[in-house]
Amino acid sequence: MTTITSTSQRLRAADQVQDQAPSGPARLGEFGCLIGGREIHTGEINEVRSPFDRSLVALVHRARPREIERAIADADAAFRVTRALPSWKRAEILEAVSAGIAARREDLAQTIALEAGKPIKTARIEVDRAAFTFKIAAEETKRIVGEIVALDWLPGLEGREAYVRRVPLGPVAGITPFNFPLNLVSHKVAPALASGDPIIVRPATQTPVSALKLGRILVEAGWPREAVAVVPSSTNDATPLVEDERIKLLSFTGSPAVGWDLKRRAGRKRITLELGGNAAVIVHHDADVAYAAERIVWGGFAYSGQTCISVQRIYAHETVYDALVKEVLERVRRLKTGDPL
């Protein structure tokens, strides 16, 4: 087997423009952090800029330590409300969120394209997936069931049974990356709602607007206002989301180095990590080389390779190596970059 080394750097549209951004108003406007169903304007502004041309996309107010504390305190208090919501009500809210996302499909897709630089066609697919994620969660909330365990495996326990119930855990903190600014947020929010847990989202500083718009949809759908917060913030200011004991579960998607450090600092709380991939392609001697090349180029260069499952290693049988290199190079040369809209 022969390893094909990288034939081209990842295509990054932002590399093709000057560092200085064009002047002009923010295309999407100004956004506050979302706490208690209200937008909080802190006065500490983060400029969200397009990776394509560095134009100003949005002005976003950063949450300071006091806002982070308020979000945690609200979530802790709101848990008494969310844990008591019956499954039919949670499902109803999740269905409403799904419908709200679908109704705003083009607006959300445009937002993703602007702040993340994702091609608009792919951005629309991400919106559809987010809506479907909440729909799946609505169905699954009806299937959070326990079990009955017979205890007669010990003498004296004949005729006795143990009942196991699944119950809400408590406030959840979700830390999300830039590459799927709506769907990966949805992957953290939807399960939390389905299980009756408050959720605090700390989105990537490069792409917070999609998460803030989703937060609005959650409130409009009827989820308790204090049980959802979206807090764009600096890494240091977000520390309580990792270390505060009132947070019962931390969900993180991002790099392995950061993820394992968060696990070390999270203490006794539960933690879920979705870290970087190491995706490989194996091309056998009897493979369709043209088809393999097509899939390799798509998998390696789609969205400039900024996905956790992008092709990162290629192993080709020596008998097809030269042909595969030729086919891959031909397709790479035909790739186009440009305005994601």
Rosetta silent file (secondary structure, phi, psi, omega in degrees, C-alpha in Angstrom):
SEQUENCE: MTTITSTSQRLRAADQVQDQAPSGPARLGEFGCLIGGREIHTGEINEVRSPFDRSLVALVHRARPREIERAIADADAAFRVTRALPSWKRAEILEAVSAGIAARREDLAQTIALEAGKPIKTARIEVDRAAFTFKIAAEETKRIVGEIVALDWLPGLEGREAYVRRVPLGPVAGITPFNFPLNLVSHKVAPALASGDPIIVRPATQTPVSALKLGRILVEAGWPREAVAVVPSSTNDATPLVEDERIKLLSFTGSPAVGWDLKRRAGRKRITLELGGNAAVIVHHDADVAYAAERIVWGGFAYSGQTCISVQRIYAHETVYDALVKEVLERVRRLKTGDPL
SCORE:     score description
SCORE:     0.000 S_00000001
   1 L     0.000  141.717  179.828    0.000    0.000    0.000 S_00000001
   2 E  -119.979  136.647  178.970    1.251    3.507   -0.810 S_00000001
   3 E   -90.731  127.658  175.203    0.245    6.673    0.992 S_00000001
   4 L   -87.863  119.684  177.885   -0.684    9.629   -1.182 S_00000001
   5 L   -79.060  169.322 -176.334    0.505   12.817    0.445 S_00000001
   6 L   -60.371  130.579  177.866   -1.427   16.062    0.181 S_00000001
   7 L   -96.904  -10.026 -179.380   -1.440   17.416   -3.381 S_00000001
   8 L  -160.452  146.340  174.186   -2.919   20.775   -2.481 S_00000001
   9 L   -69.782  158.060  177.232   -3.556   22.875    0.566 S_00000001
  10 L   -58.306  140.354  178.159   -7.144   23.190    1.750 S_00000001
  11 L   -77.828  120.713  178.887   -9.040   25.763   -0.229 S_00000001
  12 L  -128.033  112.389 -176.612   -9.813   28.678    2.034 S_00000001
  13 H   -61.725  -31.879 -177.774  -11.599   31.609    0.470 S_00000001
  14 H   -64.601  -24.668 -179.764  -10.528   33.894    3.284 S_00000001
  15 H   -71.309  -15.114 -174.331   -6.902   33.424    2.241 S_00000001
  16 H   -93.538    3.252 -178.504   -7.661   35.057   -1.105 S_00000001
  17 L  -121.113  166.574  179.829   -8.655   38.422    0.330 S_00000001
  18 L   -74.281  155.825  179.039   -6.838   41.167    2.141 S_00000001
  19 L   -65.171  -33.383 -178.701   -6.711   41.219    5.919 S_00000001
  20 L   -76.109  126.998 -177.563   -8.380   44.624    6.008 S_00000001
  21 L   -81.970  147.378  173.393  -12.152   44.252    5.827 S_00000001
  22 L   -62.051  146.341  178.983  -14.304   46.430    3.598 S_00000001
  23 L   -79.940  166.625  178.606  -16.095   49.137    5.510 S_00000001
  24 L   137.620  167.614 -179.201  -19.868   49.341    5.830 S_00000001
  25 L   -69.989  158.391  177.458  -22.737   48.450    8.147 S_00000001
  26 L   -67.077  128.432 -172.876  -23.173   44.962    9.566 S_00000001
  27 L   -67.086  -32.426 -179.259  -25.223   42.981    7.053 S_00000001
  28 L  -102.008   -5.302  177.119  -27.203   41.061    9.677 S_00000001
  29 L    95.745 -155.681 -174.228  -27.347   43.810   12.286 S_00000001
  30 E  -117.777  139.766 -176.195  -26.632   43.767   16.014 S_00000001
  31 E  -132.857  137.671  171.534  -27.329   40.937   18.458 S_00000001
  32 L   -95.887  163.196  172.502  -27.251   40.664   22.223 S_00000001
  33 E   -68.710  149.449 -174.045  -26.569   37.493   24.156 S_00000001
  34 E  -101.730  114.573  179.419  -29.815   35.644   24.920 S_00000001
  35 E  -140.500  130.064  178.956  -30.609   35.127   28.611 S_00000001
  36 L    61.981   28.043  179.576  -34.034   34.683   30.173 S_00000001
  37 L    80.208    3.126 -178.735  -35.720   35.159   26.817 S_00000001
  38 E  -121.573  149.231  173.644  -34.221   38.633   26.404 S_00000001
  39 E   -84.905  126.220 -178.636  -31.325   39.984   24.393 S_00000001
  40 E  -104.794  119.664  177.220  -28.721   41.488   26.703 S_00000001
  41 L   -96.667  110.367 -174.530  -26.525   44.237   25.265 S_00000001
  42 L   -91.412  -16.946 -176.872  -23.352   44.304   27.334 S_00000001
  43 L    89.117  -10.510  175.985  -21.434   46.894   25.346 S_00000001
  44 L   -97.843  106.797 -167.126  -18.556   44.481   24.721 S_00000001
  45 E   -99.947  135.479  170.433  -18.795   43.898   20.999 S_00000001
  46 E  -109.759  125.309  177.572  -17.486   41.038   18.889 S_00000001
  47 E   -86.151  121.202  175.804  -17.331   41.729   15.155 S_00000001
  48 E   -94.919  122.287 -175.425  -18.437   38.743   13.092 S_00000001
  49 E  -121.990  148.573 -179.917  -16.825   38.891    9.661 S_00000001
  50 L   -67.513  129.692  174.854  -17.276   36.886    6.500 S_00000001
  51 L   -64.638  -18.981 -176.744  -14.463   34.376    5.860 S_00000001
  52 L   -77.388  -53.518 -175.430  -14.918   35.115    2.154 S_00000001
  53 L  -128.711    8.375  178.640  -14.300   38.858    1.937 S_00000001
  54 L    63.668   16.313  175.565  -13.915   39.949    5.582 S_00000001
  55 L   -68.867  155.430 -177.283  -16.999   42.153    5.289 S_00000001
  56 E   -77.115  116.998 -177.690  -18.819   42.950    8.517 S_00000001
  57 E   -92.062  -46.407 -176.238  -21.616   40.423    9.005 S_00000001
  58 E  -158.207  157.637  170.574  -22.863   41.205   12.518 S_00000001
  59 E  -110.104  121.750 -174.640  -22.111   42.929   15.792 S_00000001
  60 E  -122.458  128.300  178.268  -22.562   40.552   18.724 S_00000001
  61 E   -78.657  126.571  179.482  -22.481   41.517   22.394 S_00000001
  62 L   -79.397  141.072  173.132  -20.252   39.213   24.427 S_00000001
  63 L   -76.018  131.728  176.091  -21.471   37.753   27.697 S_00000001
  64 L   -94.011  176.202  179.490  -19.341   38.830   30.646 S_00000001
  65 H   -53.404  -36.657 -179.267  -18.905   36.832   33.886 S_00000001
  66 H   -67.104  -35.240  177.741  -22.056   38.390   35.351 S_00000001
  67 H   -71.737  -37.642  176.550  -24.124   37.256   32.350 S_00000001
  68 H   -61.479  -43.696  178.868  -22.642   33.757   32.527 S_00000001
  69 H   -62.552  -42.051  178.916  -23.566   33.593   36.219 S_00000001
  70 H   -63.311  -42.146  179.575  -27.083   34.758   35.489 S_00000001
  71 H   -61.410  -42.068  179.605  -27.494   32.147   32.756 S_00000001
  72 H   -67.128  -43.718  179.693  -26.331   29.381   35.115 S_00000001
  73 H   -63.127  -41.798  177.486  -28.550   30.605   37.963 S_00000001
  74 H   -61.388  -44.993 -179.003  -31.556   30.814   35.627 S_00000001
  75 H   -63.527  -40.958  179.581  -30.917   27.303   34.316 S_00000001
  76 H   -62.042  -43.365  179.234  -30.543   25.926   37.827 S_00000001
  77 H   -71.362  -37.802 -176.981  -33.862   27.470   38.907 S_00000001
  78 H   -70.207  -17.401 -179.686  -35.645   26.553   35.659 S_00000001
  79 H   -59.280  -31.017  177.766  -34.798   22.880   36.103 S_00000001
  80 H   -63.355  -28.518  179.081  -37.717   22.612   38.525 S_00000001
  81 H   -83.810  -49.223 -174.006  -39.985   23.600   35.637 S_00000001
  82 H   -67.788  -34.418 -179.046  -38.433   21.616   32.785 S_00000001
  83 L   -67.901  -21.225 -179.111  -38.136   18.369   34.732 S_00000001
  84 L   -91.612   -6.609 -179.745  -41.890   18.481   35.360 S_00000001
  85 L   -67.727  127.224  177.311  -42.843   18.940   31.697 S_00000001
  86 L   -67.500  158.420 -175.268  -44.674   15.843   30.432 S_00000001
  87 H   -61.643  -34.780 -179.709  -43.222   14.144   27.388 S_00000001
  88 H   -64.133  -35.068  179.907  -46.127   15.205   25.165 S_00000001
  89 H   -71.888  -41.208  177.002  -45.416   18.849   25.985 S_00000001
  90 H   -61.811  -42.373  178.768  -41.706   18.498   25.302 S_00000001
  91 H   -63.108  -39.741  179.062  -42.517   16.797   22.003 S_00000001
  92 H   -61.852  -43.820  178.950  -44.936   19.587   21.125 S_00000001
  93 H   -65.638  -43.244  179.720  -42.276   22.235   21.753 S_00000001
  94 H   -62.655  -40.039  176.161  -39.661   20.319   19.761 S_00000001
  95 H   -62.797  -38.991  179.046  -42.057   19.997   16.821 S_00000001
  96 H   -66.516  -36.911  176.245  -42.668   23.741   17.011 S_00000001
  97 H   -63.932  -45.342  178.751  -38.918   24.394   16.950 S_00000001
  98 H   -57.813  -44.959  179.157  -38.551   22.161   13.897 S_00000001
  99 H   -65.681  -37.582  178.843  -41.353   24.037   12.152 S_00000001
 100 H   -64.586  -38.483  176.657  -39.827   27.373   13.149 S_00000001
 101 H   -65.377  -45.809 -179.327  -36.493   26.421   11.607 S_00000001
 102 H   -61.674  -37.992 -179.212  -38.182   25.250    8.409 S_00000001
 103 H   -67.910  -24.054 -179.186  -40.174   28.482    8.183 S_00000001
 104 L  -108.406   27.450 -172.396  -36.938   30.492    8.372 S_00000001
 105 H   -53.382  -51.762 -174.565  -34.993   28.227    6.036 S_00000001
 106 H   -70.347  -39.648  178.421  -33.661   30.866    3.677 S_00000001
 107 H   -61.558  -45.032  179.818  -32.858   33.404    6.392 S_00000001
 108 H   -67.101  -39.136  178.558  -30.920   30.818    8.402 S_00000001
 109 H   -63.777  -42.400  177.182  -29.134   29.529    5.292 S_00000001
 110 H   -62.079  -39.241  179.077  -28.083   33.069    4.367 S_00000001
 111 H   -62.275  -46.425  178.867  -26.840   33.574    7.926 S_00000001
 112 H   -61.210  -44.461 -179.217  -24.720   30.413    7.784 S_00000001
 113 H   -62.096  -38.599 -177.507  -23.317   31.371    4.382 S_00000001
 114 H   -73.988  -48.469 -173.358  -22.384   34.838    5.593 S_00000001
 115 H   -84.330  -26.083 -178.841  -20.835   34.062    8.970 S_00000001
 116 H  -105.318  -12.872 -177.313  -19.291   30.675    8.152 S_00000001
 117 L    73.795   17.326 -178.611  -18.521   31.133    4.456 S_00000001
 118 L   -79.634  136.292  177.112  -20.407   27.936    3.659 S_00000001
 119 L   -53.617  139.257 -172.007  -21.800   27.663    0.101 S_00000001
 120 H   -59.134  -35.457  178.502  -25.482   28.563    0.163 S_00000001
 121 H   -61.467  -44.124  178.746  -26.528   25.199   -1.289 S_00000001
 122 H   -70.513  -34.544  178.371  -24.757   23.378    1.548 S_00000001
 123 H   -62.935  -38.820  177.999  -26.074   25.894    4.081 S_00000001
 124 H   -64.176  -37.776  177.319  -29.648   25.066    3.065 S_00000001
 125 H   -63.935  -40.052  178.312  -28.912   21.390    3.633 S_00000001
 126 H   -61.677  -41.195  178.057  -27.612   22.223    7.114 S_00000001
 127 H   -62.117  -43.799  178.940  -30.843   24.062    7.930 S_00000001
 128 H   -61.072  -40.679  179.141  -32.883   21.077    6.760 S_00000001
 129 H   -65.736  -37.803  178.405  -30.805   18.759    8.926 S_00000001
 130 H   -63.659  -44.369  177.989  -31.298   21.001   11.947 S_00000001
 131 H   -60.659  -40.215 -179.709  -35.067   20.960   11.473 S_00000001
 132 H   -68.661  -34.636  178.206  -34.952   17.173   11.164 S_00000001
 133 H   -58.903  -43.623  178.855  -32.822   16.901   14.311 S_00000001
 134 H   -70.599  -31.273  177.125  -35.569   18.539   16.362 S_00000001
 135 H   -66.714  -43.459  176.609  -38.182   16.361   14.690 S_00000001
 136 H   -60.895  -44.071 -179.679  -36.265   13.217   15.658 S_00000001
 137 H   -61.770  -36.614  177.859  -35.910   14.535   19.216 S_00000001
 138 H   -61.611  -38.928  178.177  -39.665   15.121   19.374 S_00000001
 139 H   -71.306  -41.405 -175.929  -40.233   11.468   18.541 S_00000001
 140 H   -70.414  -25.880  179.594  -37.562   10.194   20.902 S_00000001
 141 H   -63.969  -22.063  177.340  -38.901   12.124   23.885 S_00000001
 142 H   -81.512   -9.006 -175.934  -41.880    9.760   23.790 S_00000001
 143 H  -116.131   20.960  174.023  -39.546    6.779   24.037 S_00000001
 144 L   -83.574   93.665 -171.008  -37.535    7.706   27.132 S_00000001
 145 L  -118.910  161.928  175.254  -38.573    4.631   29.054 S_00000001
 146 L  -100.267 -154.397  178.006  -37.383    2.669   32.052 S_00000001
 147 E  -154.601  161.424  176.720  -37.383   -1.059   32.707 S_00000001
 148 E  -113.920  126.316 -175.724  -38.541   -3.648   35.188 S_00000001
 149 E  -115.704  123.798  175.258  -35.884   -6.022   36.513 S_00000001
 150 E   -70.452  136.516 -176.616  -36.731   -9.305   38.236 S_00000001
 151 L  -104.369   10.906 -174.661  -34.785   -9.691   41.490 S_00000001
 152 L   -79.027   17.108  174.432  -35.206  -13.423   41.992 S_00000001
 153 L   -82.322   -1.420  172.899  -31.580  -14.064   41.142 S_00000001
 154 L  -123.578  140.146  177.392  -30.933  -13.896   44.904 S_00000001
 155 L   -58.391  139.699  178.990  -32.547  -16.151   47.516 S_00000001
 156 L    91.067   -7.357 -179.850  -35.290  -14.380   49.431 S_00000001
 157 L  -108.768   15.611  177.663  -36.147  -11.986   46.589 S_00000001
 158 L   -58.443  137.115  178.160  -38.598  -14.243   44.819 S_00000001
 159 L    79.430    4.089  179.698  -41.599  -12.295   43.563 S_00000001
 160 L  -107.281  148.301 -179.657  -39.826   -8.945   43.872 S_00000001
 161 E  -135.335  151.381  175.154  -39.034   -6.539   41.053 S_00000001
 162 E  -108.599  135.793  179.214  -36.991   -3.362   40.667 S_00000001
 163 E  -105.159  127.183 -179.365  -38.344   -0.449   38.686 S_00000001
 164 E  -112.587  125.872  178.220  -35.844    1.713   36.796 S_00000001
 165 L  -120.215  144.213  173.122  -36.847    5.173   35.605 S_00000001
 166 L   -95.864  129.742 -176.577  -34.904    7.668   33.517 S_00000001
 167 L  -126.397  156.787  177.439  -35.145   11.187   34.883 S_00000001
 168 L   -56.817  149.012 -173.924  -33.840   14.592   33.731 S_00000001
 169 L   -91.109  -42.936 -176.117  -30.244   15.270   34.712 S_00000001
 170 L   136.947 -172.697 -177.419  -30.084   19.034   35.185 S_00000001
 171 L   -55.824  135.603 -179.267  -28.602   22.079   33.432 S_00000001
 172 E  -114.311  139.304  172.515  -26.557   21.273   30.322 S_00000001
 173 E  -113.402  131.012  178.120  -23.791   23.413   28.799 S_00000001
 174 E  -119.016  126.398  177.399  -22.994   23.042   25.104 S_00000001
 175 E  -113.701  122.219 -168.357  -19.821   24.420   23.510 S_00000001
 176 L  -121.616  156.198 -178.416  -19.950   24.350   19.719 S_00000001
 177 L   -92.197 -178.331 -174.402  -17.541   24.898   16.780 S_00000001
 178 L   -86.740  -21.276 -164.006  -17.721   27.184   13.758 S_00000001
 179 L   -77.867  -26.885  173.283  -18.115   24.708   10.922 S_00000001
 180 L  -130.119   77.299 -168.203  -21.777   23.738   11.461 S_00000001
 181 L   -70.076  -12.710  176.073  -23.076   26.758   13.382 S_00000001
 182 L  -109.059  -50.092 -172.870  -26.716   25.656   13.353 S_00000001
 183 H   -70.281  -37.955  179.116  -26.834   21.879   13.132 S_00000001
 184 H   -71.983  -29.111  170.436  -24.156   21.132   15.737 S_00000001
 185 H   -65.376  -42.789  179.096  -25.885   23.533   18.124 S_00000001
 186 H   -60.703  -35.626 -179.646  -29.108   21.658   17.385 S_00000001
 187 H   -65.484  -20.995  176.951  -27.408   18.364   18.229 S_00000001
 188 H   -95.370  -37.926 -175.822  -26.841   19.670   21.755 S_00000001
 189 H   -73.658  -47.558 -173.861  -30.070   21.599   22.247 S_00000001
 190 H   -59.607  -47.086  177.615  -32.601   19.077   20.919 S_00000001
 191 H   -63.613  -34.152  178.444  -31.593   16.160   23.212 S_00000001
 192 H   -63.354  -45.990  178.127  -31.535   18.510   26.214 S_00000001
 193 H   -63.806  -41.978 -178.191  -35.086   19.648   25.520 S_00000001
 194 H   -61.092  -33.162 -177.599  -36.232   16.089   24.844 S_00000001
 195 L   -95.517    3.044  175.623  -34.946   14.955   28.233 S_00000001
 196 L    81.276   31.569 -177.168  -36.312   17.951   30.143 S_00000001
 197 L  -115.107  137.882  171.894  -33.025   19.742   30.838 S_00000001
 198 L   -63.767  154.599 -176.332  -32.203   23.464   30.619 S_00000001
 199 E  -136.387  134.390  172.899  -29.485   24.297   28.090 S_00000001
 200 E  -118.296  125.080 -178.163  -26.807   26.995   27.891 S_00000001
 201 E  -109.770  128.743  170.524  -24.993   27.306   24.549 S_00000001
 202 E  -110.866   98.259 -176.864  -21.615   28.933   24.121 S_00000001
 203 L   -78.444  164.862  176.130  -21.237   29.180   20.319 S_00000001
 204 L   -60.121  141.493 -177.792  -17.995   29.691   18.434 S_00000001
 205 L   -65.263  -24.817  179.512  -16.957   33.340   18.409 S_00000001
 206 L   -74.382  -27.097 -170.631  -16.643   33.238   14.602 S_00000001
 207 L  -139.169   60.940 -176.763  -20.236   32.062   14.069 S_00000001
 208 L   -87.555  -15.477 -169.192  -22.576   33.015   16.929 S_00000001
 209 H   -69.003  -39.391  178.665  -25.493   34.460   14.950 S_00000001
 210 H   -58.423  -43.093  179.650  -27.020   31.143   13.852 S_00000001
 211 H   -66.014  -39.046  178.984  -27.149   29.997   17.480 S_00000001
 212 H   -65.358  -39.379  177.070  -28.689   33.288   18.608 S_00000001
 213 H   -66.891  -37.111  175.928  -31.396   32.998   15.963 S_00000001
 214 H   -63.869  -39.590  178.087  -32.070   29.424   17.063 S_00000001
 215 H   -57.775  -40.480  176.838  -32.402   30.667   20.639 S_00000001
 216 H   -61.227  -41.688 -179.658  -35.148   33.035   19.531 S_00000001
 217 H   -63.511  -39.502  179.146  -36.974   30.163   17.873 S_00000001
 218 H   -60.047  -44.441 -179.713  -36.788   28.099   21.081 S_00000001
 219 H   -65.901  -43.911  179.101  -38.416   30.877   23.088 S_00000001
 220 H   -62.066  -30.755 -178.180  -41.094   31.436   20.434 S_00000001
 221 L   -76.884  -10.800  176.587  -41.831   27.692   20.445 S_00000001
 222 L   107.243    3.891  175.564  -42.698   27.784   24.138 S_00000001
 223 L   -68.035  136.663 -178.035  -39.590   26.447   25.854 S_00000001
 224 L   -50.190  130.928 -172.309  -39.312   28.127   29.291 S_00000001
 225 H   -58.274  -41.019 -177.887  -37.391   31.368   28.848 S_00000001
 226 H   -75.065   -8.647 -175.582  -35.036   30.842   31.771 S_00000001
 227 H   -95.302    9.578  175.378  -34.242   27.334   30.527 S_00000001
 228 E  -143.325  137.145  174.924  -32.310   28.474   27.461 S_00000001
 229 E  -145.089  142.822  173.340  -29.377   30.849   27.071 S_00000001
 230 E  -123.407  114.589 -169.193  -26.995   31.607   24.213 S_00000001
 231 L  -125.578   81.672  170.870  -23.873   33.293   25.540 S_00000001
 232 L   -57.804  131.231 -173.959  -21.166   34.244   23.029 S_00000001
 233 L  -160.771  166.917  174.537  -18.165   34.871   25.248 S_00000001
 234 L   -72.486  163.002  179.582  -14.424   34.715   25.590 S_00000001
 235 L   -60.185  -44.632 -178.491  -12.796   31.437   26.567 S_00000001
 236 L   -65.079  -43.560 -178.180  -11.902   32.710   30.031 S_00000001
 237 L   -67.063  -24.076 -179.797  -15.345   34.138   30.756 S_00000001
 238 L   -84.011   -0.819 -177.041  -16.951   30.823   29.754 S_00000001
 239 H   -51.608  -41.456  179.793  -14.927   28.893   32.365 S_00000001
 240 H   -58.935  -27.459  177.608  -17.890   28.493   34.785 S_00000001
 241 H   -63.324  -25.206  179.302  -19.756   26.513   32.138 S_00000001
 242 H   -90.430  -40.138 -167.716  -17.004   23.922   32.494 S_00000001
 243 H  -104.324  -20.770 -176.183  -16.274   24.066   36.212 S_00000001
 244 L   -68.015  132.332 -176.616  -19.483   25.170   37.985 S_00000001
 245 L   -70.802  -16.025  177.385  -21.129   22.286   39.864 S_00000001
 246 L   -71.994  -21.706  172.804  -24.608   23.505   38.944 S_00000001
 247 L   -81.055  122.307 -173.923  -23.904   22.397   35.378 S_00000001
 248 L   -96.141  -19.593  177.218  -24.602   18.667   35.349 S_00000001
 249 E  -146.888  134.928  175.603  -23.441   17.812   31.829 S_00000001
 250 E  -113.420  126.092  178.181  -20.945   19.445   29.483 S_00000001
 251 E  -117.490  123.002 -174.910  -21.184   18.683   25.769 S_00000001
 252 E  -129.360  135.839  170.273  -18.275   19.814   23.587 S_00000001
 253 E  -123.535  124.481 -178.273  -17.521   19.528   19.886 S_00000001
 254 L   168.740 -150.611 -173.651  -14.086   20.653   18.739 S_00000001
 255 L   -77.508  151.869  177.765  -10.417   19.786   18.779 S_00000001
 256 H   -59.037  -41.083 -177.215   -8.986   16.874   20.805 S_00000001
 257 H   -59.497  -45.374  179.793   -6.555   19.138   22.675 S_00000001
 258 H   -70.707  -43.030 -177.360   -9.336   21.382   23.957 S_00000001
 259 H   -59.444  -46.363 -179.050  -11.757   18.526   24.574 S_00000001
 260 H   -69.219  -31.211  175.696   -9.436   16.505   26.784 S_00000001
 261 H   -66.979  -40.611  177.382   -8.485   19.635   28.710 S_00000001
 262 H   -62.506  -40.153  178.863  -12.166   20.346   29.365 S_00000001
 263 H   -60.725  -40.050  179.565  -12.644   16.787   30.590 S_00000001
 264 H   -64.407  -35.713 -175.096   -9.804   17.280   33.043 S_00000001
 265 H   -90.267  -10.222 -171.009  -11.327   20.502   34.362 S_00000001
 266 L   -76.298  -11.178  178.940  -14.974   19.427   34.418 S_00000001
 267 L    70.608 -136.210 -173.590  -14.771   17.710   37.789 S_00000001
 268 L   -89.764   -3.433 -179.029  -17.488   15.201   38.609 S_00000001
 269 L   -70.146  155.106  175.972  -20.012   16.388   36.032 S_00000001
 270 E   -72.191  152.424 -177.992  -20.802   14.194   33.062 S_00000001
 271 E  -145.424  138.335  173.589  -19.166   15.139   29.786 S_00000001
 272 E  -120.422  133.706 -176.626  -19.634   14.189   26.151 S_00000001
 273 E  -123.386  128.903  170.254  -16.882   14.905   23.629 S_00000001
 274 E  -119.355  103.839 -168.930  -17.074   14.887   19.838 S_00000001
 275 L  -107.587  179.854 -174.529  -13.516   15.535   18.741 S_00000001
 276 L   -59.960  149.166 -178.832  -11.597   15.825   15.494 S_00000001
 277 L   -91.985  177.598  178.368  -11.641   12.965   13.032 S_00000001
 278 L  -145.838   52.821 -167.535   -8.867   11.107   11.239 S_00000001
 279 L   -68.426  135.596 -179.601  -10.767    9.908    8.195 S_00000001
 280 E  -121.743  154.156  172.309   -9.024    7.598    5.741 S_00000001
 281 E  -121.512  133.139  176.918   -9.808    6.290    2.259 S_00000001
 282 E  -114.400  122.445 -179.713   -8.553    2.896    1.093 S_00000001
 283 E  -110.336  111.297 -178.094   -8.423    2.298   -2.655 S_00000001
 284 L   -78.572  170.361 -177.278   -8.050   -1.392   -3.553 S_00000001
 285 L   -65.527  -26.736 -176.744   -6.455   -2.766   -6.682 S_00000001
 286 L  -103.398   17.477 -177.175   -9.836   -3.549   -8.247 S_00000001
 287 L   -76.397  156.325  170.840  -11.513   -0.228   -7.381 S_00000001
 288 L   -76.378  103.140 -171.450  -13.174    2.109   -9.860 S_00000001
 289 H   -64.127  -41.239 -179.710  -10.403    4.711   -9.873 S_00000001
 290 H   -62.679  -42.871  178.345  -12.475    7.511  -11.402 S_00000001
 291 H   -64.771  -43.035  179.579  -15.208    7.023   -8.811 S_00000001
 292 H   -60.843  -43.391 -179.985  -12.657    6.883   -5.994 S_00000001
 293 H   -62.783  -41.584  179.340  -11.026   10.110   -7.189 S_00000001
 294 H   -60.290  -45.239 -178.869  -14.387   11.857   -7.365 S_00000001
 295 H   -70.489  -34.715  179.022  -15.262   10.867   -3.798 S_00000001
 296 H   -64.771  -46.591 -178.789  -11.780   11.736   -2.495 S_00000001
 297 H   -65.840  -42.042  177.193  -11.868   15.243   -3.935 S_00000001
 298 H   -63.220  -46.631 -177.979  -15.393   15.832   -2.675 S_00000001
 299 H   -68.753  -27.708 -177.914  -14.556   14.456    0.757 S_00000001
 300 H   -89.983  -28.141 -172.295  -11.302   16.361    1.027 S_00000001
 301 H  -115.845  -10.891  177.452  -12.277   19.751   -0.371 S_00000001
 302 H   -57.336  133.739 -177.296  -15.988   20.197    0.335 S_00000001
 303 H    52.269   38.674  179.910  -16.398   23.267    2.542 S_00000001
 304 H    56.497   26.145  179.129  -12.604   23.679    2.236 S_00000001
 305 H    74.518   12.484 -174.271  -12.158   20.455    4.201 S_00000001
 306 L   -90.098   53.650  174.430  -13.536   22.081    7.342 S_00000001
 307 L  -135.215  155.323 -176.105  -15.506   19.076    8.566 S_00000001
 308 L   -71.164  -16.242 -179.218  -14.599   16.399   11.080 S_00000001
 309 L  -109.703   19.094  177.495  -15.062   13.673    8.453 S_00000001
 310 L   -65.619  149.824 -179.837  -13.040   15.300    5.681 S_00000001
 311 L   -66.446  123.276 -177.576  -10.612   12.995    3.885 S_00000001
 312 L  -121.476  -18.985  178.637   -7.258   13.288    5.636 S_00000001
 313 E  -141.318  140.498  179.180   -5.399   10.113    4.638 S_00000001
 314 E  -130.004  125.791  176.408   -5.457    8.103    1.420 S_00000001
 315 E  -116.018  120.195 -177.108   -4.076    4.581    1.039 S_00000001
 316 E  -123.456  140.155  174.832   -3.900    3.275   -2.520 S_00000001
 317 L   -63.468  142.647 -174.199   -2.745   -0.058   -3.885 S_00000001
 318 L   -59.623  -25.271 -178.576    0.473    0.378   -5.831 S_00000001
 319 L   -75.160  -18.244  179.601   -1.136   -0.865   -9.036 S_00000001
 320 L  -115.300    1.408 -174.008   -3.631    2.025   -9.092 S_00000001
 321 H   -56.227  -55.122 -175.711   -1.495    4.682   -7.419 S_00000001
 322 H   -61.497  -43.770 -179.864   -0.390    6.587  -10.545 S_00000001
 323 H   -63.958  -38.530 -179.207   -3.834    6.519  -12.138 S_00000001
 324 H   -67.447  -43.308  177.811   -5.447    7.706   -8.917 S_00000001
 325 H   -58.032  -44.803 -179.814   -3.015   10.609   -8.521 S_00000001
 326 H   -60.887  -47.022 -178.737   -3.749   11.691  -12.092 S_00000001
 327 H   -64.517  -41.281 -179.994   -7.526   11.499  -11.610 S_00000001
 328 H   -64.793  -46.314 -178.463   -7.395   13.368   -8.290 S_00000001
 329 H   -61.710  -40.397  178.816   -5.186   16.147   -9.680 S_00000001
 330 H   -59.777  -41.375 -178.707   -7.459   16.642  -12.690 S_00000001
 331 H   -74.100  -35.384  177.531  -10.457   17.118  -10.412 S_00000001
 332 H   -63.898  -39.361 -179.594   -8.614   19.390   -7.996 S_00000001
 333 H   -65.098  -23.399 -179.284   -7.637   21.678  -10.876 S_00000001
 334 L   -88.102   -5.053 -179.595  -11.320   22.032  -11.796 S_00000001
 335 L   -65.685  145.782  179.742  -12.355   23.186   -8.323 S_00000001
 336 L  -123.052  144.782  173.188  -13.723   26.709   -8.084 S_00000001
 337 L  -119.198  158.722  179.918  -13.820   29.156   -5.212 S_00000001
 338 L   169.665 -167.751 -178.644  -15.947   32.232   -4.891 S_00000001
 339 L   -60.760  122.783 -179.226  -18.750   34.024   -3.133 S_00000001
 340 L   -63.378  -19.549  177.226  -20.684   31.456   -1.046 S_00000001
 341 L   -87.456    0.000    0.000  -23.897   33.271   -1.916 S_00000001
